[in-house]
Amino acid sequence: MDSRQLSYFLVLAETKNFTRAAEKLHIAQPALSMTIKKLEQQLGLCLFARNDRKVELTDEGKVLLPHAKNIIQQIKDAQTAMSELRGLEKGEVRVGIPSMLGSYFFPEIIMGFKNQYPNLKLSIVEAGTQSIRKMIIDGELDFGVIINHELPETLHPEPILKSQMVAVVSEQHEFATRKSLSFQDFFSQELVMFKHGYFHRETIDSICEKHQFTPKISFETNLLAMIFKIVRQDFAITTLLEMVTEYEPQLIPIPFEEPIELDIVMAWRKSGYLSLADKAFIDYVKQHCPR
């Protein structure tokens, strides 16, 4: 078994089709078929169930999959480390950031970092907390910005920010003059919410579960601009990070009677390798965040 075989195995497992896998690997399909067959012969196991249209992992293939991912990621980490020892000046930072933080907290930090390190490439993925966690664990991201809640044991959290979630209503809403809001009053209203997988939604779902509320979710969207529009037009209310409301006119933030404090962290794999570029970005964020 070698790394090339495992790389081919992973691509075929992802595409579930020999033709598409061969195209993605830029090799001939017979060469891919022979490599996979040789790997199966070496292991004495059938890794794929084949049919005319697609291939599926067998139970044995599913067992191999996480090991193959880990091996290939470790090889990539080693290549990065060796490149840095050769004096590589350029590097890439792959980071996942939720939309609210990506829109309001990180733009200035990202531009400042790029100004200080012009030769480094920034690859930024906007996604929900659940997706970012999974991409970090799978090695698709070097690290990500997530909420420090139910963090897997395999990830290391680095605190960067605390922020409060507040109710947000239009200027004409009946709650607009309130100094605080109970959960019961909040959940009595029509709501616009992020879809499942975002910390915004996870927070609301956990409150509903704890207090046995049934939310009246009229709109689901991950588009911040649409959420703002819906709230401003008084079709529904929502919750947002308090820092977001500082930048948006015609939105009234109202703290909850039971404050919702969120601990925001940067997280990465404990067993992973942080490149010099990754470390530089992490240090820059820690120096420039309000915490």
N, C-alpha and C positions, 0 to 999 in steps of 0.2 A: 504494500500500500504506500503510495506517495502523494505529495500535495496536489499534483496535477490531477490524479484520479479523483481525489476528494473535491477539488474545485469543479470538475466536470459533473460529479455526483450532485453537488449543491445546485448547480444551474439547471440540471435536468429535473431535480426535485421541485425547483421553483416554477419552471415553465411547463412541466408535465407533457412535454412534446419533444421528440428527438430533433425534428427539423428546426423548431424555434430555438432549442438549446444550442444546436450547432451554429446557427446564425449568430446568436449572442456571443458565442465563444470564438467566432471567426475560424471555424474548422469545418472539414467535410463531415457529413453525417455518418458515413461508414467508420471514420476514425473515432467519433464519439461512441458509436455502438461497440466497437472493439474495446475501447478503454473501459466502458462500463462492464462489459462481459468479462474482461480480464480481472477487474476488481471483484466481481461476484465469484469468480473461480478461485481467486486467492483467499477469499473469506469462506468459501464453501457455503454461501448463502445467496438466496435470490433477494435482491434489493428492490426491484421494481416489478409490478404486475403490468404486463404489456397488453394493449389491444390496438385496433386499427387507428383510433383517433388520438388517444393519449395514454400516458403511463402514470401509474399511481405507486406511491411508496408502499411496500409490504410492511408488515409489522417489524420485520428485521431492519428494513430501511429506515423506519421511524426511530428505531433505537440508535442507529448510526448517525442520524441527522444532527442532533445537538453536539455530538462529539466532533463531527466534521466541521461544523461552524466554529467551534472553539479552537480547533487546530489551525484552521485557515486564518482566524483572527490573530492568533498568537504569532503566526508566521508574518502577517502584515505588521504587527507591533515590532517584531524583531527587525524587519526591513527598515521601519521608520527609525528605530534606535541606531542601527548601523549607519544609515544615511546621515544622521546628525553627528555621529562620530567622525564622518568624513568631512565635516564642515559645511553641510548643506545649509544654505542661507534661507531658502524658501520653504514654506510649509503651508499646511491647510488646517483650518479649524472647522470641525463639523459639529454644530450645536443646534439643539432643538429649543424653541421658545414658544410659549403659548401666545395667542393673538393679542390679548390685552397688554401683556408686558412687551411684546414685540412692537406694538404700535406706539406705546407711550413711554416706556422706561428705557428700552434698549437702543433706539435709534441714535441718540447722542453718544452713548457709550461705544457703539459699533463704529460710528464715524471717527470718534476720537482715537479708538484703537487702530483703525486703518491708517489714520494720519501718522501715528507713531510707528507703526510697523507696515509700511507700504508694500513690502514684498510678500506679505502673508495673505493667503486666500481665505475668505470667510464664506463657508457654505451654511446657510441658515435655513432650517426647516421649521415651518409654522405648523403646529399640531397640538392636540390635547395632551394632558398629563399622561393618560394611560398609553397613548401611542408613543410619546417621547420615552417613557420608561422602557417600553418594549424595544424600541430602536436602540437605546443605550445597551441593554442587555444583549441584544443580537449583534452588537458591534457596528450597526449602521450609523450611529452617532458617537462622537468621542465623549460628549457629555450633554446635559440638557438642564433647562430651568424648569423645576417642578415644585409642587407643594410637598412639604415634608410630612406626609401622611401615609401610613401603611407602606413605608418604603421597603422594598425587598432587601434581604440581608446581603445580597451581592453588590449593592450600590453604596457608595460613600457620599454623604450629604455635606455640603459646605454652605452654611447660612450666608445669605446676602441681603435679605430684605424682609421686613414685616409690614403687612398692610391689612387694612380693615375692609371687609366686605360690607357694603351699605345698600339699602334699598334706594332705588332711583325712580323718580316720577317726573311727570311734566309740570310745568309752572301752573297749569290750570287744574291739576288734579286735587281732589279733596284732601289728600294727605300733605300737600305742598308746604303747609305752614307747621307741620308737626316737628317737634324737636327730636323725637325718637319714635320707633315703631315696633309693635309687638309682632312676633311671628304669626300669631293668629290673624291680625289685621292684614299683614302682608299676603298670607295665603288665601285670604278671602277675595283677592283681586285676580283679574285676568293677567297672565304672565307671559313674557317673552323670554325664552331661555336658550342658552347654548345647548347643543346636542350632547348626548352621552359621551363620556370620554374626556371632557374638559373639566378643569378643577372648579370652575364656576358652577357647572351642573352637579358635580360630585358633592360640593358643599351643600347645595339645596336639597339634593336627594338624601343626604345623611341627616339633615335637620328634619325632613319629612318623616324619615324612618324613626328617629328618636322621639318625635312628638306626635306621631301618627296623624300627620296632615296629608290630605290629598290635594296636590297643587292643581290649579286650573291653568294648564299650559296651553295657551291659544296659538303660540308661534314658537317654532324651533328653528334656529339658524345659527351658524358660526360666523356670520358676517356682522361685524361691529357696526358698520354704517347703517345696516338695516335695523338693528336693535335700537340705535339712536333715533332713527326716523319713526319707528313704531311708538317709542316712548314719548317723543316730542309731540306726536299727533294724538297722544292720549288713548291709544288703542290698547295699551297694556303697560305694566310696570315691570321692573327687572331688578337684579342686583349686579353691582360692578365693584371693582376695586376702587376705593376712595380716591386714589391718585388719578384715575381716569376721569372722574367727574370734574377735576380741576381744570381740564383742558376743553371741556365740552359745554358750550352755552345752552341755556334753556333746559337744563337737566338739574333736578333738585335732589341732592344726596341726603338721605335720612339714616342716621345710625340705628341699629337695632337695639332694643332694650337689653337684650343679651348680646353683647358685642361678639362679632365673628372675626377673630384675629387669625390671619394666615401666615404661616412661616414658609417663606419662599427660599429655596436652596438651589445651588448647582449640584448636580449629582453625576457620578461616573462609576464605571465598574471598578471594584476593589482589585480585581485580578487583571485589569486592563493596563495599557501603557499610555501615559500622557506624554505627548511630544513636547518639545520646547515651545512650539506655537501654542499648544493647548494651555500649558502652564502660564505663558505670557498673557493669554486672554483671561484666564481665571484670576491672575494677580491684578490685572487692569480693572476687572469688574469689582473686585473686593475693594480696591482703592477709591473707586468712583461711585459706589452705591451709597445711598443715604444712611444705611446702617453703620 
